[in-house]
Amino acid sequence: MDIIQAISLALLQGLTEFLPISSSAHLILLPVILGWEDQGLAFDVAVHVGTLTAVVAYYRKDLLTIIAAWFGSFTGNGASDDSRLAWYVVLGTIPVGLAGLSMPHSLEESLRSPLVIASSTIVFAMLLWVSEKFAKERRTVVTLFDALLVGVFQAIALIPGTSRAGITITAGLFSGLQREQAARFSFLLSIPVIALAGMLKAFELFKSDIEVMWDFMAIGAAVSCVVAYLTIGWFLKLLNRIGMIPFVWYRLALGIVLFVVFIR
């Protein structure tokens, strides 16, 4: 890895992690398209730490309120929307955690093919379009049903090309949440998921004999953090103005290009 590759991958991770276009797909495809060697496990850990830091920083006030309400529910303050939201984040994380731990490594590797990414990019673009066009945005408060539905959908994001943000926002729209609330719950739900994925990769790194390039890891974490933080704010503003349709068109175009390039 050189500095250009490190910055490029960190920019890509920070930009795509919270957009409904699949960060894993882009991180897999960019080295393939440019002929780069795989960036390695250590760098994956670094950029995950960067995006995790970004979402925690962006929602720091919300997180402090939610955590305080959650602890308050144990000390006699009673349940509230915020304390229930804390439980819903935990509940929504369980399906993807179980799916990730039970998925065989061989299956995980086979799903990283360009044709799988192309197929899932197109299929879930259409699902995103359906949710945008036909879902009724009635509610601003997350319910138990929302947490269960979004949590199950989130497990599907283990398929590269699906997009964790895209599939969870899709599920939120289907369940009746307003766009901004669906996105907010999706981003809050990303915190334990990214943290768990990062810890798992860090554990694998600890067990391996991989040489850690600390300078590139630091650059990757910093760049992905700044870009992800800016992307979250930009995306939420864009979501209210133009919705999800531009991302649907992007996914369809990307999927078609991938089929044309890799099916030959």
C-alpha positions as CSV (number, residue, x, y, z in Angstrom):
1,M,0.0,0.0,0.0
2,D,1.1,3.5,-0.8
3,I,-0.2,6.9,0.4
4,I,-2.4,7.4,-2.6
5,Q,-4.1,4.0,-2.1
6,A,-4.5,4.7,1.7
7,I,-6.1,8.1,1.2
8,S,-8.3,6.9,-1.7
9,L,-9.7,3.9,0.3
10,A,-10.2,6.1,3.4
11,L,-12.1,8.7,1.3
12,L,-14.2,6.0,-0.2
13,Q,-15.0,4.4,3.1
14,G,-15.9,7.7,4.7
15,L,-18.1,8.7,1.8
16,T,-20.0,5.5,1.3
17,E,-20.4,4.1,4.8
18,F,-23.5,6.1,5.6
19,L,-24.9,6.5,2.0
20,P,-27.3,3.8,0.6
21,I,-24.7,2.6,-2.0
22,S,-22.7,0.0,-0.1
23,S,-19.3,0.8,1.3
24,S,-18.2,-2.8,1.3
25,A,-18.9,-3.1,-2.4
26,H,-16.9,0.0,-3.3
27,L,-14.0,-1.1,-1.1
28,I,-13.9,-4.5,-2.8
29,L,-14.3,-3.1,-6.3
30,L,-11.8,-0.2,-6.3
31,P,-8.7,-2.4,-5.8
32,V,-10.1,-4.8,-8.4
33,I,-10.6,-2.0,-11.0
34,L,-7.3,-0.3,-10.4
35,G,-5.3,-3.5,-10.0
36,W,-4.3,-2.8,-6.4
37,E,-3.4,-5.5,-3.9
38,D,-6.0,-6.1,-1.1
39,Q,-5.6,-3.3,1.5
40,G,-5.4,-5.8,4.3
41,L,-7.1,-6.4,7.6
42,A,-5.2,-3.8,9.6
43,F,-6.4,-1.0,7.3
44,D,-10.0,-2.2,7.4
45,V,-9.8,-1.9,11.2
46,A,-8.5,1.6,10.9
47,V,-11.2,3.0,8.6
48,H,-13.9,1.3,10.6
49,V,-12.6,3.1,13.7
50,G,-12.7,6.3,11.7
51,T,-16.3,6.0,10.6
52,L,-17.3,4.8,14.1
53,T,-15.7,7.9,15.6
54,A,-17.6,10.1,13.1
55,V,-21.1,8.8,13.8
56,V,-20.5,8.9,17.6
57,A,-19.3,12.5,17.3
58,Y,-22.2,13.5,15.1
59,Y,-24.8,12.1,17.4
60,R,-22.9,12.8,20.7
61,K,-25.8,14.9,22.2
62,D,-28.4,12.3,21.2
63,L,-26.2,9.5,22.6
64,L,-25.7,11.2,25.9
65,T,-29.5,11.8,26.2
66,I,-30.3,8.2,25.3
67,I,-27.7,6.7,27.6
68,A,-28.8,8.9,30.5
69,A,-32.5,8.0,29.9
70,W,-31.5,4.3,29.7
71,F,-29.7,4.4,33.1
72,G,-32.5,6.5,34.5
73,S,-35.0,3.8,33.7
74,F,-33.2,1.6,36.2
75,T,-33.2,4.2,38.9
76,G,-36.9,5.0,39.2
77,N,-37.3,7.6,36.4
78,G,-39.4,5.2,34.4
79,A,-39.4,4.3,30.7
80,S,-39.3,7.1,28.0
81,D,-38.9,7.2,24.3
82,D,-35.2,7.7,24.7
83,S,-34.7,4.8,27.1
84,R,-36.8,2.5,24.8
85,L,-34.7,3.7,21.9
86,A,-31.6,2.4,23.7
87,W,-33.2,-1.0,24.0
88,Y,-34.3,-0.9,20.4
89,V,-30.7,-0.3,19.2
90,V,-29.6,-3.3,21.2
91,L,-32.5,-5.4,19.9
92,G,-31.9,-4.3,16.3
93,T,-28.2,-5.4,16.5
94,I,-28.9,-9.0,17.5
95,P,-29.9,-10.4,14.1
96,V,-26.8,-9.1,12.3
97,G,-24.6,-10.3,15.1
98,L,-26.0,-13.8,15.0
99,A,-25.9,-13.9,11.2
100,G,-22.3,-12.6,11.1
101,L,-21.1,-15.1,13.7
102,S,-22.8,-18.1,12.1
103,M,-21.8,-17.3,8.5
104,P,-19.0,-19.7,7.3
105,H,-15.8,-18.0,6.2
106,S,-16.1,-19.8,2.8
107,L,-19.5,-18.3,2.2
108,E,-18.3,-14.9,3.2
109,E,-15.5,-15.1,0.6
110,S,-17.7,-16.4,-2.2
111,L,-20.1,-13.4,-1.7
112,R,-17.3,-11.0,-2.4
113,S,-17.5,-11.6,-6.2
114,P,-18.2,-8.7,-8.6
115,L,-21.3,-10.5,-10.0
116,V,-22.8,-10.9,-6.5
117,I,-22.2,-7.3,-5.8
118,A,-23.7,-6.3,-9.2
119,S,-26.8,-8.4,-8.5
120,S,-27.4,-7.1,-5.0
121,T,-26.7,-3.6,-6.1
122,I,-29.6,-3.7,-8.6
123,V,-32.0,-5.8,-6.5
124,F,-31.8,-3.6,-3.5
125,A,-31.9,-0.5,-5.6
126,M,-35.3,-1.6,-6.7
127,L,-36.4,-2.3,-3.1
128,L,-35.2,1.2,-2.1
129,W,-37.2,2.6,-5.0
130,V,-40.4,0.8,-3.8
131,S,-39.9,2.0,-0.2
132,E,-39.4,5.6,-1.4
133,K,-42.4,5.6,-3.7
134,F,-45.0,3.7,-1.7
135,A,-44.1,3.8,2.0
136,K,-46.2,6.0,4.2
137,E,-44.1,8.3,6.4
138,R,-46.4,8.7,9.4
139,R,-44.2,8.4,12.5
140,T,-41.2,10.1,14.1
141,V,-40.9,7.7,17.2
142,V,-39.2,4.3,16.8
143,T,-41.3,1.4,18.0
144,L,-40.5,-2.3,18.9
145,F,-41.8,-3.3,15.5
146,D,-39.4,-0.9,13.8
147,A,-36.5,-2.3,15.7
148,L,-37.4,-5.9,14.8
149,L,-37.9,-5.2,11.1
150,V,-34.9,-2.9,10.7
151,G,-32.8,-5.4,12.6
152,V,-33.7,-8.3,10.4
153,F,-33.2,-6.3,7.3
154,Q,-29.8,-5.2,8.6
155,A,-28.6,-8.8,8.7
156,I,-29.1,-8.9,4.9
157,A,-26.4,-6.2,4.6
158,L,-23.8,-8.9,5.1
159,I,-24.2,-9.5,1.4
160,P,-21.7,-7.1,-0.3
161,G,-23.5,-4.6,-2.5
162,T,-26.6,-4.4,-0.3
163,S,-25.6,-1.4,1.8
164,R,-26.3,-1.4,5.5
165,A,-27.5,2.2,5.5
166,G,-29.7,1.6,2.4
167,I,-31.4,-1.6,3.6
168,T,-32.0,-0.2,7.1
169,I,-33.5,3.1,5.9
170,T,-35.6,1.0,3.4
171,A,-36.9,-1.0,6.3
172,G,-37.6,2.1,8.3
173,L,-39.6,3.6,5.5
174,F,-41.6,0.4,5.0
175,S,-42.5,0.4,8.7
176,G,-43.9,3.9,8.5
177,L,-41.0,6.1,9.9
178,Q,-40.4,9.5,8.3
179,R,-37.2,9.7,6.2
180,E,-35.1,11.6,8.7
181,Q,-36.1,9.4,11.6
182,A,-35.4,6.2,9.5
183,A,-32.0,7.6,8.7
184,R,-31.3,8.6,12.3
185,F,-32.2,5.1,13.6
186,S,-30.1,3.6,10.9
187,F,-27.1,5.7,11.9
188,L,-27.6,5.0,15.6
189,L,-27.9,1.3,14.8
190,S,-24.6,1.5,13.0
191,I,-22.7,2.3,16.1
192,P,-22.7,-1.2,17.8
193,V,-22.5,-2.9,14.3
194,I,-19.4,-1.0,13.3
195,A,-17.9,-1.4,16.8
196,L,-18.5,-5.1,16.8
197,A,-17.1,-5.5,13.2
198,G,-14.1,-3.5,14.2
199,M,-13.4,-5.5,17.3
200,L,-13.8,-8.8,15.4
201,K,-11.3,-7.6,12.8
202,A,-9.0,-6.3,15.5
203,F,-9.1,-9.7,17.2
204,E,-8.3,-11.4,13.9
205,L,-5.4,-9.0,13.4
206,F,-4.1,-9.7,16.9
207,K,-4.0,-13.4,16.2
208,S,-2.3,-13.0,12.8
209,D,1.3,-12.2,12.0
210,I,0.4,-9.2,9.8
211,E,2.8,-6.3,9.9
212,V,1.0,-3.3,11.0
213,M,1.7,0.0,9.1
214,W,0.7,2.4,11.8
215,D,1.3,5.5,9.7
216,F,-1.2,4.4,7.0
217,M,-3.6,3.2,9.6
218,A,-3.6,6.6,11.3
219,I,-4.1,8.4,7.9
220,G,-7.0,6.0,7.0
221,A,-8.7,6.5,10.4
222,A,-8.4,10.3,10.3
223,V,-9.5,10.7,6.6
224,S,-12.5,8.3,6.9
225,C,-13.6,10.0,10.2
226,V,-13.6,13.6,8.7
227,V,-15.3,12.5,5.4
228,A,-17.9,10.3,7.2
229,Y,-18.8,13.2,9.6
230,L,-19.3,15.6,6.7
231,T,-21.2,13.0,4.7
232,I,-23.8,12.3,7.5
233,G,-24.8,16.0,7.7
234,W,-24.9,16.4,3.9
235,F,-26.9,13.2,3.4
236,L,-29.5,14.2,6.0
237,K,-30.0,17.6,4.4
238,L,-30.2,16.0,0.9
239,L,-32.6,13.3,2.1
240,N,-35.3,15.9,3.0
241,R,-34.8,17.8,-0.2
242,I,-34.7,15.1,-2.9
243,G,-35.2,11.8,-1.2
244,M,-33.6,8.5,-2.2
245,I,-34.2,8.3,-5.9
246,P,-30.8,9.7,-7.0
247,F,-29.2,6.8,-5.1
248,V,-31.5,4.4,-6.7
249,W,-30.3,5.6,-10.2
250,Y,-26.7,5.5,-9.1
251,R,-27.0,1.9,-7.9
252,L,-28.8,0.8,-11.1
253,A,-26.1,2.4,-13.2
254,L,-23.3,0.8,-11.1
255,G,-24.9,-2.6,-11.2
256,I,-25.2,-2.5,-15.0
257,V,-21.6,-1.3,-15.5
258,L,-20.4,-4.2,-13.2
259,F,-22.3,-6.7,-15.3
260,V,-20.9,-5.3,-18.5
261,V,-17.3,-5.2,-17.2
262,F,-17.2,-8.6,-15.4
263,I,-19.5,-10.8,-17.3
264,R,-17.2,-10.9,-20.3
